[in-house]
Amino acid sequence: MSQHPSLKGSSAITAKRSVLKRFERVELMKKRGQFKPGQSVIGLPKTKPEE
């Protein structure tokens, strides 16, 4: 019996994500100098991933 194409593993997914998780946004903002130590992680601005 063959497996349905929608049940393939995550290795088959190669699309770029356009949404970052909170910890990824904080790391990216630190690199860009937009995040200061002690700043709240709630209500961060939207950021585009690095290309």
mmCIF entry with sequence, helices, sheets and N, C-alpha, C, O atoms, coordinates in Angstrom:
data_MODEL
# 
_entry.id   MODEL 
# 
_entity.id                         1 
_entity.type                       polymer 
_entity.pdbx_number_of_molecules   1 
# 
_entity_poly.entity_id                      1 
_entity_poly.type                           'polypeptide(L)' 
_entity_poly.nstd_linkage                   no 
_entity_poly.nstd_monomer                   no 
_entity_poly.pdbx_seq_one_letter_code       MSQHPSLKGSSAITAKRSVLKRFERVELMKKRGQFKPGQSVIGLPKTKPEE 
_entity_poly.pdbx_seq_one_letter_code_can   MSQHPSLKGSSAITAKRSVLKRFERVELMKKRGQFKPGQSVIGLPKTKPEE 
_entity_poly.pdbx_strand_id                 A 
# 
loop_
_entity_poly_seq.entity_id 
_entity_poly_seq.num 
_entity_poly_seq.mon_id 
_entity_poly_seq.hetero 
1 1  MET n 
1 2  SER n 
1 3  GLN n 
1 4  HIS n 
1 5  PRO n 
1 6  SER n 
1 7  LEU n 
1 8  LYS n 
1 9  GLY n 
1 10 SER n 
1 11 SER n 
1 12 ALA n 
1 13 ILE n 
1 14 THR n 
1 15 ALA n 
1 16 LYS n 
1 17 ARG n 
1 18 SER n 
1 19 VAL n 
1 20 LEU n 
1 21 LYS n 
1 22 ARG n 
1 23 PHE n 
1 24 GLU n 
1 25 ARG n 
1 26 VAL n 
1 27 GLU n 
1 28 LEU n 
1 29 MET n 
1 30 LYS n 
1 31 LYS n 
1 32 ARG n 
1 33 GLY n 
1 34 GLN n 
1 35 PHE n 
1 36 LYS n 
1 37 PRO n 
1 38 GLY n 
1 39 GLN n 
1 40 SER n 
1 41 VAL n 
1 42 ILE n 
1 43 GLY n 
1 44 LEU n 
1 45 PRO n 
1 46 LYS n 
1 47 THR n 
1 48 LYS n 
1 49 PRO n 
1 50 GLU n 
1 51 GLU n 
# 
_struct_asym.id          A 
_struct_asym.entity_id   1 
# 
loop_
_struct_conf.conf_type_id 
_struct_conf.id 
_struct_conf.pdbx_PDB_helix_id 
_struct_conf.beg_label_comp_id 
_struct_conf.beg_label_asym_id 
_struct_conf.beg_label_seq_id 
_struct_conf.pdbx_beg_PDB_ins_code 
_struct_conf.end_label_comp_id 
_struct_conf.end_label_asym_id 
_struct_conf.end_label_seq_id 
_struct_conf.pdbx_end_PDB_ins_code 
_struct_conf.beg_auth_comp_id 
_struct_conf.beg_auth_asym_id 
_struct_conf.beg_auth_seq_id 
_struct_conf.end_auth_comp_id 
_struct_conf.end_auth_asym_id 
_struct_conf.end_auth_seq_id 
_struct_conf.pdbx_PDB_helix_class 
_struct_conf.details 
_struct_conf.pdbx_PDB_helix_length 
HELX_P HELX_P1 AA1 PRO A 5  ? LEU A 7  ? PRO A 5  LEU A 7  5 ? 3  
HELX_P HELX_P2 AA2 SER A 10 ? ALA A 12 ? SER A 10 ALA A 12 5 ? 3  
HELX_P HELX_P3 AA3 ARG A 22 ? ARG A 32 ? ARG A 22 ARG A 32 1 ? 11 
# 
_struct_conf_type.id          HELX_P 
_struct_conf_type.criteria    ? 
_struct_conf_type.reference   ? 
# 
loop_
_atom_site.group_PDB 
_atom_site.id 
_atom_site.type_symbol 
_atom_site.label_atom_id 
_atom_site.label_alt_id 
_atom_site.label_comp_id 
_atom_site.label_asym_id 
_atom_site.label_entity_id 
_atom_site.label_seq_id 
_atom_site.pdbx_PDB_ins_code 
_atom_site.Cartn_x 
_atom_site.Cartn_y 
_atom_site.Cartn_z 
_atom_site.occupancy 
_atom_site.B_iso_or_equiv 
_atom_site.pdbx_formal_charge 
_atom_site.auth_seq_id 
_atom_site.auth_comp_id 
_atom_site.auth_asym_id 
_atom_site.auth_atom_id 
_atom_site.pdbx_PDB_model_num 
ATOM 1   N N  . MET A 1 1  ? 0.845  -1.171 0.000  1.00 0.00 ? 1  MET A N  1 
ATOM 2   C CA . MET A 1 1  ? 0.000  0.000  0.000  1.00 0.00 ? 1  MET A CA 1 
ATOM 3   C C  . MET A 1 1  ? 0.898  1.243  0.000  1.00 0.00 ? 1  MET A C  1 
ATOM 4   O O  . MET A 1 1  ? 1.875  1.298  0.747  1.00 0.00 ? 1  MET A O  1 
ATOM 5   N N  . SER A 1 2  ? 0.582  2.215  -0.810 1.00 0.00 ? 2  SER A N  1 
ATOM 6   C CA . SER A 1 2  ? 1.407  3.419  -0.892 1.00 0.00 ? 2  SER A CA 1 
ATOM 7   C C  . SER A 1 2  ? 0.924  4.473  0.101  1.00 0.00 ? 2  SER A C  1 
ATOM 8   O O  . SER A 1 2  ? -0.204 4.435  0.592  1.00 0.00 ? 2  SER A O  1 
ATOM 9   N N  . GLN A 1 3  ? 1.815  5.404  0.372  1.00 0.00 ? 3  GLN A N  1 
ATOM 10  C CA . GLN A 1 3  ? 1.503  6.468  1.322  1.00 0.00 ? 3  GLN A CA 1 
ATOM 11  C C  . GLN A 1 3  ? 0.924  7.674  0.578  1.00 0.00 ? 3  GLN A C  1 
ATOM 12  O O  . GLN A 1 3  ? 1.375  8.023  -0.513 1.00 0.00 ? 3  GLN A O  1 
ATOM 13  N N  . HIS A 1 4  ? -0.066 8.294  1.180  1.00 0.00 ? 4  HIS A N  1 
ATOM 14  C CA . HIS A 1 4  ? -0.697 9.468  0.581  1.00 0.00 ? 4  HIS A CA 1 
ATOM 15  C C  . HIS A 1 4  ? 0.317  10.615 0.535  1.00 0.00 ? 4  HIS A C  1 
ATOM 16  O O  . HIS A 1 4  ? 1.066  10.797 1.495  1.00 0.00 ? 4  HIS A O  1 
ATOM 17  N N  . PRO A 1 5  ? 0.362  11.394 -0.552 1.00 0.00 ? 5  PRO A N  1 
ATOM 18  C CA . PRO A 1 5  ? 1.367  12.463 -0.684 1.00 0.00 ? 5  PRO A CA 1 
ATOM 19  C C  . PRO A 1 5  ? 1.321  13.518 0.426  1.00 0.00 ? 5  PRO A C  1 
ATOM 20  O O  . PRO A 1 5  ? 2.347  14.132 0.722  1.00 0.00 ? 5  PRO A O  1 
ATOM 21  N N  . SER A 1 6  ? 0.168  13.742 1.042  1.00 0.00 ? 6  SER A N  1 
ATOM 22  C CA . SER A 1 6  ? 0.068  14.757 2.090  1.00 0.00 ? 6  SER A CA 1 
ATOM 23  C C  . SER A 1 6  ? 0.720  14.315 3.395  1.00 0.00 ? 6  SER A C  1 
ATOM 24  O O  . SER A 1 6  ? 0.886  15.132 4.301  1.00 0.00 ? 6  SER A O  1 
ATOM 25  N N  . LEU A 1 7  ? 1.088  13.058 3.509  1.00 0.00 ? 7  LEU A N  1 
ATOM 26  C CA . LEU A 1 7  ? 1.670  12.543 4.749  1.00 0.00 ? 7  LEU A CA 1 
ATOM 27  C C  . LEU A 1 7  ? 3.192  12.455 4.696  1.00 0.00 ? 7  LEU A C  1 
ATOM 28  O O  . LEU A 1 7  ? 3.796  11.775 5.526  1.00 0.00 ? 7  LEU A O  1 
ATOM 29  N N  . LYS A 1 8  ? 3.812  13.119 3.752  1.00 0.00 ? 8  LYS A N  1 
ATOM 30  C CA . LYS A 1 8  ? 5.268  13.078 3.661  1.00 0.00 ? 8  LYS A CA 1 
ATOM 31  C C  . LYS A 1 8  ? 5.881  13.806 4.855  1.00 0.00 ? 8  LYS A C  1 
ATOM 32  O O  . LYS A 1 8  ? 5.240  14.664 5.462  1.00 0.00 ? 8  LYS A O  1 
ATOM 33  N N  . GLY A 1 9  ? 7.110  13.463 5.184  1.00 0.00 ? 9  GLY A N  1 
ATOM 34  C CA . GLY A 1 9  ? 7.803  14.042 6.329  1.00 0.00 ? 9  GLY A CA 1 
ATOM 35  C C  . GLY A 1 9  ? 8.169  15.493 6.122  1.00 0.00 ? 9  GLY A C  1 
ATOM 36  O O  . GLY A 1 9  ? 7.957  16.055 5.047  1.00 0.00 ? 9  GLY A O  1 
ATOM 37  N N  . SER A 1 10 ? 8.717  16.091 7.154  1.00 0.00 ? 10 SER A N  1 
ATOM 38  C CA . SER A 1 10 ? 9.068  17.505 7.099  1.00 0.00 ? 10 SER A CA 1 
ATOM 39  C C  . SER A 1 10 ? 10.249 17.757 6.172  1.00 0.00 ? 10 SER A C  1 
ATOM 40  O O  . SER A 1 10 ? 10.484 18.901 5.783  1.00 0.00 ? 10 SER A O  1 
ATOM 41  N N  . SER A 1 11 ? 10.995 16.726 5.810  1.00 0.00 ? 11 SER A N  1 
ATOM 42  C CA . SER A 1 11 ? 12.123 16.933 4.902  1.00 0.00 ? 11 SER A CA 1 
ATOM 43  C C  . SER A 1 11 ? 11.641 17.322 3.507  1.00 0.00 ? 11 SER A C  1 
ATOM 44  O O  . SER A 1 11 ? 12.406 17.885 2.724  1.00 0.00 ? 11 SER A O  1 
ATOM 45  N N  . ALA A 1 12 ? 10.395 17.030 3.194  1.00 0.00 ? 12 ALA A N  1 
ATOM 46  C CA . ALA A 1 12 ? 9.852  17.377 1.884  1.00 0.00 ? 12 ALA A CA 1 
ATOM 47  C C  . ALA A 1 12 ? 9.426  18.838 1.820  1.00 0.00 ? 12 ALA A C  1 
ATOM 48  O O  . ALA A 1 12 ? 9.224  19.377 0.732  1.00 0.00 ? 12 ALA A O  1 
ATOM 49  N N  . ILE A 1 13 ? 9.286  19.484 2.979  1.00 0.00 ? 13 ILE A N  1 
ATOM 50  C CA . ILE A 1 13 ? 8.861  20.875 3.018  1.00 0.00 ? 13 ILE A CA 1 
ATOM 51  C C  . ILE A 1 13 ? 10.097 21.758 2.862  1.00 0.00 ? 13 ILE A C  1 
ATOM 52  O O  . ILE A 1 13 ? 10.981 21.751 3.719  1.00 0.00 ? 13 ILE A O  1 
ATOM 53  N N  . THR A 1 14 ? 10.157 22.513 1.777  1.00 0.00 ? 14 THR A N  1 
ATOM 54  C CA . THR A 1 14 ? 11.326 23.348 1.535  1.00 0.00 ? 14 THR A CA 1 
ATOM 55  C C  . THR A 1 14 ? 10.955 24.816 1.354  1.00 0.00 ? 14 THR A C  1 
ATOM 56  O O  . THR A 1 14 ? 11.811 25.627 0.999  1.00 0.00 ? 14 THR A O  1 
ATOM 57  N N  . ALA A 1 15 ? 9.710  25.167 1.589  1.00 0.00 ? 15 ALA A N  1 
ATOM 58  C CA . ALA A 1 15 ? 9.287  26.552 1.415  1.00 0.00 ? 15 ALA A CA 1 
ATOM 59  C C  . ALA A 1 15 ? 9.887  27.428 2.509  1.00 0.00 ? 15 ALA A C  1 
ATOM 60  O O  . ALA A 1 15 ? 10.045 26.982 3.645  1.00 0.00 ? 15 ALA A O  1 
ATOM 61  N N  . LYS A 1 16 ? 10.224 28.674 2.169  1.00 0.00 ? 16 LYS A N  1 
ATOM 62  C CA . LYS A 1 16 ? 10.747 29.601 3.166  1.00 0.00 ? 16 LYS A CA 1 
ATOM 63  C C  . LYS A 1 16 ? 9.625  30.120 4.026  1.00 0.00 ? 16 LYS A C  1 
ATOM 64  O O  . LYS A 1 16 ? 8.546  30.444 3.530  1.00 0.00 ? 16 LYS A O  1 
ATOM 65  N N  . ARG A 1 17 ? 9.879  30.199 5.316  1.00 0.00 ? 17 ARG A N  1 
ATOM 66  C CA . ARG A 1 17 ? 8.872  30.726 6.228  1.00 0.00 ? 17 ARG A CA 1 
ATOM 67  C C  . ARG A 1 17 ? 8.905  32.246 6.180  1.00 0.00 ? 17 ARG A C  1 
ATOM 68  O O  . ARG A 1 17 ? 9.980  32.845 6.142  1.00 0.00 ? 17 ARG A O  1 
ATOM 69  N N  . SER A 1 18 ? 7.751  32.863 6.180  1.00 0.00 ? 18 SER A N  1 
ATOM 70  C CA . SER A 1 18 ? 7.690  34.321 6.179  1.00 0.00 ? 18 SER A CA 1 
ATOM 71  C C  . SER A 1 18 ? 7.382  34.852 7.576  1.00 0.00 ? 18 SER A C  1 
ATOM 72  O O  . SER A 1 18 ? 7.353  36.065 7.788  1.00 0.00 ? 18 SER A O  1 
ATOM 73  N N  . VAL A 1 19 ? 7.154  33.961 8.517  1.00 0.00 ? 19 VAL A N  1 
ATOM 74  C CA . VAL A 1 19 ? 6.833  34.354 9.885  1.00 0.00 ? 19 VAL A CA 1 
ATOM 75  C C  . VAL A 1 19 ? 7.888  33.768 10.811 1.00 0.00 ? 19 VAL A C  1 
ATOM 76  O O  . VAL A 1 19 ? 8.220  32.586 10.725 1.00 0.00 ? 19 VAL A O  1 
ATOM 77  N N  . LEU A 1 20 ? 8.410  34.609 11.696 1.00 0.00 ? 20 LEU A N  1 
ATOM 78  C CA . LEU A 1 20 ? 9.432  34.154 12.640 1.00 0.00 ? 20 LEU A CA 1 
ATOM 79  C C  . LEU A 1 20 ? 8.828  33.934 14.018 1.00 0.00 ? 20 LEU A C  1 
ATOM 80  O O  . LEU A 1 20 ? 7.859  34.592 14.396 1.00 0.00 ? 20 LEU A O  1 
ATOM 81  N N  . LYS A 1 21 ? 9.407  33.009 14.757 1.00 0.00 ? 21 LYS A N  1 
ATOM 82  C CA . LYS A 1 21 ? 8.998  32.800 16.143 1.00 0.00 ? 21 LYS A CA 1 
ATOM 83  C C  . LYS A 1 21 ? 9.596  33.923 16.982 1.00 0.00 ? 21 LYS A C  1 
ATOM 84  O O  . LYS A 1 21 ? 10.519 34.611 16.546 1.00 0.00 ? 21 LYS A O  1 
ATOM 85  N N  . ARG A 1 22 ? 9.064  34.102 18.186 1.00 0.00 ? 22 ARG A N  1 
ATOM 86  C CA . ARG A 1 22 ? 9.481  35.228 19.024 1.00 0.00 ? 22 ARG A CA 1 
ATOM 87  C C  . ARG A 1 22 ? 10.985 35.212 19.285 1.00 0.00 ? 22 ARG A C  1 
ATOM 88  O O  . ARG A 1 22 ? 11.630 36.254 19.167 1.00 0.00 ? 22 ARG A O  1 
ATOM 89  N N  . PHE A 1 23 ? 11.563 34.064 19.634 1.00 0.00 ? 23 PHE A N  1 
ATOM 90  C CA . PHE A 1 23 ? 12.990 34.021 19.942 1.00 0.00 ? 23 PHE A CA 1 
ATOM 91  C C  . PHE A 1 23 ? 13.829 34.321 18.702 1.00 0.00 ? 23 PHE A C  1 
ATOM 92  O O  . PHE A 1 23 ? 14.920 34.880 18.812 1.00 0.00 ? 23 PHE A O  1 
ATOM 93  N N  . GLU A 1 24 ? 13.321 33.951 17.513 1.00 0.00 ? 24 GLU A N  1 
ATOM 94  C CA . GLU A 1 24 ? 14.039 34.265 16.279 1.00 0.00 ? 24 GLU A CA 1 
ATOM 95  C C  . GLU A 1 24 ? 14.001 35.767 15.999 1.00 0.00 ? 24 GLU A C  1 
ATOM 96  O O  . GLU A 1 24 ? 14.983 36.337 15.522 1.00 0.00 ? 24 GLU A O  1 
ATOM 97  N N  . ARG A 1 25 ? 12.869 36.406 16.294 1.00 0.00 ? 25 ARG A N  1 
ATOM 98  C CA . ARG A 1 25 ? 12.762 37.852 16.089 1.00 0.00 ? 25 ARG A CA 1 
ATOM 99  C C  . ARG A 1 25 ? 13.689 38.596 17.031 1.00 0.00 ? 25 ARG A C  1 
ATOM 100 O O  . ARG A 1 25 ? 14.323 39.574 16.634 1.00 0.00 ? 25 ARG A O  1 
ATOM 101 N N  . VAL A 1 26 ? 13.777 38.139 18.295 1.00 0.00 ? 26 VAL A N  1 
ATOM 102 C CA . VAL A 1 26 ? 14.657 38.796 19.264 1.00 0.00 ? 26 VAL A CA 1 
ATOM 103 C C  . VAL A 1 26 ? 16.111 38.681 18.810 1.00 0.00 ? 26 VAL A C  1 
ATOM 104 O O  . VAL A 1 26 ? 16.853 39.662 18.863 1.00 0.00 ? 26 VAL A O  1 
ATOM 105 N N  . GLU A 1 27 ? 16.529 37.482 18.362 1.00 0.00 ? 27 GLU A N  1 
ATOM 106 C CA . GLU A 1 27 ? 17.907 37.294 17.898 1.00 0.00 ? 27 GLU A CA 1 
ATOM 107 C C  . GLU A 1 27 ? 18.207 38.199 16.712 1.00 0.00 ? 27 GLU A C  1 
ATOM 108 O O  . GLU A 1 27 ? 19.268 38.820 16.659 1.00 0.00 ? 27 GLU A O  1 
ATOM 109 N N  . LEU A 1 28 ? 17.284 38.279 15.764 1.00 0.00 ? 28 LEU A N  1 
ATOM 110 C CA . LEU A 1 28 ? 17.478 39.100 14.576 1.00 0.00 ? 28 LEU A CA 1 
ATOM 111 C C  . LEU A 1 28 ? 17.532 40.582 14.940 1.00 0.00 ? 28 LEU A C  1 
ATOM 112 O O  . LEU A 1 28 ? 18.339 41.332 14.389 1.00 0.00 ? 28 LEU A O  1 
ATOM 113 N N  . MET A 1 29 ? 16.669 41.003 15.871 1.00 0.00 ? 29 MET A N  1 
ATOM 114 C CA . MET A 1 29 ? 16.664 42.406 16.282 1.00 0.00 ? 29 MET A CA 1 
ATOM 115 C C  . MET A 1 29 ? 17.938 42.757 17.050 1.00 0.00 ? 29 MET A C  1 
ATOM 116 O O  . MET A 1 29 ? 18.419 43.887 16.964 1.00 0.00 ? 29 MET A O  1 
ATOM 117 N N  . LYS A 1 30 ? 18.492 41.796 17.804 1.00 0.00 ? 30 LYS A N  1 
ATOM 118 C CA . LYS A 1 30 ? 19.759 42.037 18.505 1.00 0.00 ? 30 LYS A CA 1 
ATOM 119 C C  . LYS A 1 30 ? 20.877 42.260 17.494 1.00 0.00 ? 30 LYS A C  1 
ATOM 120 O O  . LYS A 1 30 ? 21.716 43.144 17.673 1.00 0.00 ? 30 LYS A O  1 
ATOM 121 N N  . LYS A 1 31 ? 20.886 41.453 16.426 1.00 0.00 ? 31 LYS A N  1 
ATOM 122 C CA . LYS A 1 31 ? 21.903 41.608 15.382 1.00 0.00 ? 31 LYS A CA 1 
ATOM 123 C C  . LYS A 1 31 ? 21.794 42.978 14.728 1.00 0.00 ? 31 LYS A C  1 
ATOM 124 O O  . LYS A 1 31 ? 22.808 43.601 14.411 1.00 0.00 ? 31 LYS A O  1 
ATOM 125 N N  . ARG A 1 32 ? 20.576 43.443 14.527 1.00 0.00 ? 32 ARG A N  1 
ATOM 126 C CA . ARG A 1 32 ? 20.342 44.731 13.866 1.00 0.00 ? 32 ARG A CA 1 
ATOM 127 C C  . ARG A 1 32 ? 20.464 45.909 14.828 1.00 0.00 ? 32 ARG A C  1 
ATOM 128 O O  . ARG A 1 32 ? 20.443 47.059 14.388 1.00 0.00 ? 32 ARG A O  1 
ATOM 129 N N  . GLY A 1 33 ? 20.590 45.652 16.131 1.00 0.00 ? 33 GLY A N  1 
ATOM 130 C CA . GLY A 1 33 ? 20.719 46.716 17.119 1.00 0.00 ? 33 GLY A CA 1 
ATOM 131 C C  . GLY A 1 33 ? 19.396 47.366 17.478 1.00 0.00 ? 33 GLY A C  1 
ATOM 132 O O  . GLY A 1 33 ? 19.380 48.499 17.960 1.00 0.00 ? 33 GLY A O  1 
ATOM 133 N N  . GLN A 1 34 ? 18.286 46.676 17.253 1.00 0.00 ? 34 GLN A N  1 
ATOM 134 C CA . GLN A 1 34 ? 16.965 47.225 17.530 1.00 0.00 ? 34 GLN A CA 1 
ATOM 135 C C  . GLN A 1 34 ? 16.396 46.744 18.861 1.00 0.00 ? 34 GLN A C  1 
ATOM 136 O O  . GLN A 1 34 ? 15.350 47.228 19.292 1.00 0.00 ? 34 GLN A O  1 
ATOM 137 N N  . PHE A 1 35 ? 17.066 45.803 19.515 1.00 0.00 ? 35 PHE A N  1 
ATOM 138 C CA . PHE A 1 35 ? 16.564 45.238 20.769 1.00 0.00 ? 35 PHE A CA 1 
ATOM 139 C C  . PHE A 1 35 ? 17.546 45.575 21.876 1.00 0.00 ? 35 PHE A C  1 
ATOM 140 O O  . PHE A 1 35 ? 18.738 45.290 21.762 1.00 0.00 ? 35 PHE A O  1 
ATOM 141 N N  . LYS A 1 36 ? 17.054 46.177 22.940 1.00 0.00 ? 36 LYS A N  1 
ATOM 142 C CA . LYS A 1 36 ? 17.898 46.580 24.062 1.00 0.00 ? 36 LYS A CA 1 
ATOM 143 C C  . LYS A 1 36 ? 17.718 45.603 25.211 1.00 0.00 ? 36 LYS A C  1 
ATOM 144 O O  . LYS A 1 36 ? 16.613 45.100 25.415 1.00 0.00 ? 36 LYS A O  1 
ATOM 145 N N  . PRO A 1 37 ? 18.775 45.320 25.971 1.00 0.00 ? 37 PRO A N  1 
ATOM 146 C CA . PRO A 1 37 ? 18.646 44.441 27.132 1.00 0.00 ? 37 PRO A CA 1 
ATOM 147 C C  . PRO A 1 37 ? 17.602 44.983 28.110 1.00 0.00 ? 37 PRO A C  1 
ATOM 148 O O  . PRO A 1 37 ? 17.569 46.182 28.389 1.00 0.00 ? 37 PRO A O  1 
ATOM 149 N N  . GLY A 1 38 ? 16.767 44.111 28.618 1.00 0.00 ? 38 GLY A N  1 
ATOM 150 C CA . GLY A 1 38 ? 15.725 44.510 29.551 1.00 0.00 ? 38 GLY A CA 1 
ATOM 151 C C  . GLY A 1 38 ? 14.430 44.905 28.880 1.00 0.00 ? 38 GLY A C  1 
ATOM 152 O O  . GLY A 1 38 ? 13.425 45.132 29.555 1.00 0.00 ? 38 GLY A O  1 
ATOM 153 N N  . GLN A 1 39 ? 14.437 44.991 27.561 1.00 0.00 ? 39 GLN A N  1 
ATOM 154 C CA . GLN A 1 39 ? 13.227 45.347 26.811 1.00 0.00 ? 39 GLN A CA 1 
ATOM 155 C C  . GLN A 1 39 ? 12.253 44.170 26.839 1.00 0.00 ? 39 GLN A C  1 
ATOM 156 O O  . GLN A 1 39 ? 12.678 43.014 26.836 1.00 0.00 ? 39 GLN A O  1 
ATOM 157 N N  . SER A 1 40 ? 10.965 44.453 26.866 1.00 0.00 ? 40 SER A N  1 
ATOM 158 C CA . SER A 1 40 ? 9.946  43.407 26.890 1.00 0.00 ? 40 SER A CA 1 
ATOM 159 C C  . SER A 1 40 ? 9.884  42.693 25.544 1.00 0.00 ? 40 SER A C  1 
ATOM 160 O O  . SER A 1 40 ? 10.017 43.314 24.490 1.00 0.00 ? 40 SER A O  1 
ATOM 161 N N  . VAL A 1 41 ? 9.678  41.379 25.598 1.00 0.00 ? 41 VAL A N  1 
ATOM 162 C CA . VAL A 1 41 ? 9.567  40.598 24.366 1.00 0.00 ? 41 VAL A CA 1 
ATOM 163 C C  . VAL A 1 41 ? 8.122  40.538 23.879 1.00 0.00 ? 41 VAL A C  1 
ATOM 164 O O  . VAL A 1 41 ? 7.834  39.931 22.848 1.00 0.00 ? 41 VAL A O  1 
ATOM 165 N N  . ILE A 1 42 ? 7.228  41.161 24.613 1.00 0.00 ? 42 ILE A N  1 
ATOM 166 C CA . ILE A 1 42 ? 5.826  41.192 24.219 1.00 0.00 ? 42 ILE A CA 1 
ATOM 167 C C  . ILE A 1 42 ? 5.588  42.470 23.424 1.00 0.00 ? 42 ILE A C  1 
ATOM 168 O O  . ILE A 1 42 ? 6.013  43.549 23.837 1.00 0.00 ? 42 ILE A O  1 
ATOM 169 N N  . GLY A 1 43 ? 4.919  42.353 22.300 1.00 0.00 ? 43 GLY A N  1 
ATOM 170 C CA . GLY A 1 43 ? 4.618  43.511 21.469 1.00 0.00 ? 43 GLY A CA 1 
ATOM 171 C C  . GLY A 1 43 ? 5.763  43.917 20.569 1.00 0.00 ? 43 GLY A C  1 
ATOM 172 O O  . GLY A 1 43 ? 5.920  45.098 20.258 1.00 0.00 ? 43 GLY A O  1 
ATOM 173 N N  . LEU A 1 44 ? 6.575  42.945 20.144 1.00 0.00 ? 44 LEU A N  1 
ATOM 174 C CA . LEU A 1 44 ? 7.681  43.255 19.243 1.00 0.00 ? 44 LEU A CA 1 
ATOM 175 C C  . LEU A 1 44 ? 7.146  43.653 17.872 1.00 0.00 ? 44 LEU A C  1 
ATOM 176 O O  . LEU A 1 44 ? 6.083  43.187 17.463 1.00 0.00 ? 44 LEU A O  1 
ATOM 177 N N  . PRO A 1 45 ? 7.875  44.513 17.160 1.00 0.00 ? 45 PRO A N  1 
ATOM 178 C CA . PRO A 1 45 ? 7.443  44.855 15.811 1.00 0.00 ? 45 PRO A CA 1 
ATOM 179 C C  . PRO A 1 45 ? 7.643  43.675 14.864 1.00 0.00 ? 45 PRO A C  1 
ATOM 180 O O  . PRO A 1 45 ? 8.448  42.784 15.131 1.00 0.00 ? 45 PRO A O  1 
ATOM 181 N N  . LYS A 1 46 ? 6.909  43.678 13.764 1.00 0.00 ? 46 LYS A N  1 
ATOM 182 C CA . LYS A 1 46 ? 7.070  42.623 12.766 1.00 0.00 ? 46 LYS A CA 1 
ATOM 183 C C  . LYS A 1 46 ? 8.438  42.785 12.114 1.00 0.00 ? 46 LYS A C  1 
ATOM 184 O O  . LYS A 1 46 ? 8.884  43.903 11.856 1.00 0.00 ? 46 LYS A O  1 
ATOM 185 N N  . THR A 1 47 ? 9.097  41.661 11.850 1.00 0.00 ? 47 THR A N  1 
ATOM 186 C CA . THR A 1 47 ? 10.404 41.700 11.203 1.00 0.00 ? 47 THR A CA 1 
ATOM 187 C C  . THR A 1 47 ? 10.420 40.690 10.078 1.00 0.00 ? 47 THR A C  1 
ATOM 188 O O  . THR A 1 47 ? 9.839  39.610 10.185 1.00 0.00 ? 47 THR A O  1 
ATOM 189 N N  . LYS A 1 48 ? 11.092 41.050 9.001  1.00 0.00 ? 48 LYS A N  1 
ATOM 190 C CA . LYS A 1 48 ? 11.240 40.130 7.879  1.00 0.00 ? 48 LYS A CA 1 
ATOM 191 C C  . LYS A 1 48 ? 12.483 39.287 8.108  1.00 0.00 ? 48 LYS A C  1 
ATOM 192 O O  . LYS A 1 48 ? 13.488 39.792 8.610  1.00 0.00 ? 48 LYS A O  1 
ATOM 193 N N  . PRO A 1 49 ? 12.431 38.013 7.750  1.00 0.00 ? 49 PRO A N  1 
ATOM 194 C CA . PRO A 1 49 ? 13.617 37.163 7.932  1.00 0.00 ? 49 PRO A CA 1 
ATOM 195 C C  . PRO A 1 49 ? 14.758 37.617 7.025  1.00 0.00 ? 49 PRO A C  1 
ATOM 196 O O  . PRO A 1 49 ? 14.541 38.240 5.986  1.00 0.00 ? 49 PRO A O  1 
ATOM 197 N N  . GLU A 1 50 ? 15.981 37.286 7.448  1.00 0.00 ? 50 GLU A N  1 
ATOM 198 C CA . GLU A 1 50 ? 17.141 37.608 6.613  1.00 0.00 ? 50 GLU A CA 1 
ATOM 199 C C  . GLU A 1 50 ? 17.091 36.757 5.366  1.00 0.00 ? 50 GLU A C  1 
ATOM 200 O O  . GLU A 1 50 ? 16.635 35.614 5.394  1.00 0.00 ? 50 GLU A O  1 
ATOM 201 N N  . GLU A 1 51 ? 17.549 37.309 4.303  1.00 0.00 ? 51 GLU A N  1 
ATOM 202 C CA . GLU A 1 51 ? 17.507 36.588 3.023  1.00 0.00 ? 51 GLU A CA 1 
ATOM 203 C C  . GLU A 1 51 ? 18.764 35.790 2.825  1.00 0.00 ? 51 GLU A C  1 
ATOM 204 O O  . GLU A 1 51 ? 18.914 35.117 1.806  1.00 0.00 ? 51 GLU A O  1 
# 
